[in-house]
Amino acid sequence: MHAFSEPATAKGKAVSFQRDDFVLYRDPERFWRGEPNHTFVCRVSRVNTYVSGGVRYALLPVQGGFVNDAQYEYMRLLPPADAMRDIDTAPLNTAGAADEMTAAAMAGLTQQHETANRRPELPASD
């Protein structure tokens, strides 16, 4: 599994997550009971800030379901750069480059190619 460089805390300060961030969440109860499937990818759907200063998160697991009142200590940010790394580092100058890329990388490059190689169109004048 890929090791992420983003810690949950930085010099003792809590990391805050924003709505629509993708995070790796570990369900602490399932983890400590030794149950399987305790860690999964979620999207932050709501940030709940309490009068006491506490923050909890509502999460939507990408494979369905709902997690309410998740604590930041059990969440790790999944940076977009990690998700897009295969596109950003694609070996474009080799004969088998297309064979080594994922479908998402190919789709992204195809879209970029189509828009980059079009003549810019001027708006119609009246």
C-alpha positions in Angstrom: 0.0 0.0 0.0 1.2 3.5 -0.8 2.6 5.4 2.2 1.3 9.0 2.5 3.4 11.8 3.7 0.6 13.8 5.2 0.4 13.2 9.0 -2.8 13.7 10.9 -1.1 16.3 13.1 1.7 18.8 12.4 3.7 19.8 15.5 0.8 19.1 17.8 -1.8 21.0 15.8 -4.9 19.2 14.4 -5.2 19.1 10.7 -8.6 20.3 9.5 -10.3 18.7 6.6 -12.6 20.5 4.2 -15.8 19.5 2.5 -15.2 17.3 -0.5 -11.7 16.3 0.6 -10.9 12.6 0.0 -9.6 10.9 3.1 -8.5 7.5 4.3 -10.6 6.7 7.4 -9.9 4.0 9.9 -12.9 2.9 12.0 -11.4 2.7 15.5 -14.0 0.4 17.0 -13.7 -2.1 14.1 -9.9 -1.8 14.2 -9.6 -2.4 18.0 -12.0 -5.4 17.8 -9.9 -6.9 15.1 -12.6 -6.9 12.5 -11.8 -6.8 8.8 -12.5 -3.9 6.5 -11.8 -1.3 9.1 -10.0 1.2 6.8 -11.5 2.7 3.7 -11.6 5.8 1.4 -14.2 8.4 2.1 -15.2 11.9 0.9 -15.9 14.5 3.6 -19.5 15.6 3.2 -19.9 17.8 6.3 -17.7 19.5 8.9 -19.4 19.8 12.3 -18.0 22.4 14.6 -19.2 22.4 18.1 -19.4 25.2 20.7 -16.8 23.4 22.8 -14.3 23.9 19.9 -14.4 20.3 18.9 -14.7 19.3 15.2 -16.2 16.0 13.9 -16.8 15.0 10.3 -19.6 13.3 8.3 -18.0 11.0 5.7 -19.3 9.2 2.6 -17.4 6.0 1.9 -16.7 5.8 -1.8 -18.2 2.2 -1.8 -21.4 3.4 -0.1 -22.6 4.0 3.4 -22.2 6.8 5.9 -19.9 7.6 8.8 -21.1 10.2 11.3 -18.9 12.0 13.9 -15.6 10.8 12.6 -12.6 12.2 14.5 -9.6 13.7 12.6 -7.2 11.5 14.5 -8.5 8.5 12.4 -8.4 10.3 9.1 -5.5 11.0 6.6 -5.8 13.3 3.6 -5.5 11.6 0.2 -3.8 14.3 -1.8 -4.9 14.8 -5.4 -1.2 14.7 -6.5 -1.1 11.0 -5.4 -4.3 10.2 -7.4 -2.9 12.0 -10.5 0.7 10.8 -10.3 0.4 8.3 -13.1 -0.8 11.0 -15.5 1.9 13.5 -14.3 4.7 11.0 -14.6 3.6 9.0 -17.7 6.5 7.8 -19.9 5.4 9.5 -23.1 8.6 8.8 -25.2 8.7 5.0 -25.1 7.1 2.6 -27.5 5.1 0.9 -24.8 4.1 4.0 -22.9 0.3 3.4 -23.5 0.6 -0.1 -22.2 2.0 1.0 -18.9 -0.6 3.7 -18.2 -3.9 3.3 -16.4 -7.2 4.0 -18.3 -7.6 7.2 -16.3 -4.2 8.4 -17.4 -5.0 7.7 -21.0 -8.4 9.5 -20.8 -6.8 12.5 -19.2 -4.0 12.7 -21.8 -6.5 12.2 -24.7 -8.6 15.1 -23.4 -5.6 17.3 -23.0 -4.4 16.5 -26.5 -7.7 17.3 -28.1 -8.0 20.7 -26.5 -4.3 21.6 -26.9 -4.3 20.9 -30.7 -7.3 22.9 -31.6 -7.1 26.4 -33.1 -8.4 28.9 -30.7 -11.9 30.1 -31.8 -12.8 33.7 -31.7 -16.2 34.7 -30.5 -18.7 35.5 -33.2 -19.0 39.2 -33.9 -22.4 40.8 -34.4 
